[in-house]
């Protein structure tokens, strides 16, 4: 499952640029990592840009949903920034809360990992995703 999601991630130009790496995937769960690059990922004060925070949360939730519902697209997502995005690496863990035929509800937590290896909560997020039908052939 992890390899399938990593292959899917590599098809997205943005994910390749950001360096999203799928490190774990199980039924209803996904974990991604992204290494910090000070030269092009920061905002004005030098923290991880909120756009990347949202992208990490959204992507991890979508991948968690894909493990149980196949291809999905976001209908709604929300982000709660809890602390400045500081770390040498960022780790996001997502899980499916409830999967239905028409909607999949997910939640995720994003952590900054410091030089000491400790994870510190940076943000949380929730998504509602819609399963997509396979294209007609």
Secondary structure, DSSP 8 states (H G I E B T S, - for coil): -HHHHHHHHTTSHHHHHHT-EEEEEETTEEEEEEE--TTTSB-TTSSB-HHHHHHHHHHHHHHHHHHHHSSEEEEEEEEEE-S----SEEEEEEEEEEE-SS-EEEEEEEEEE-TT--EEEEEEEEEEEEE------
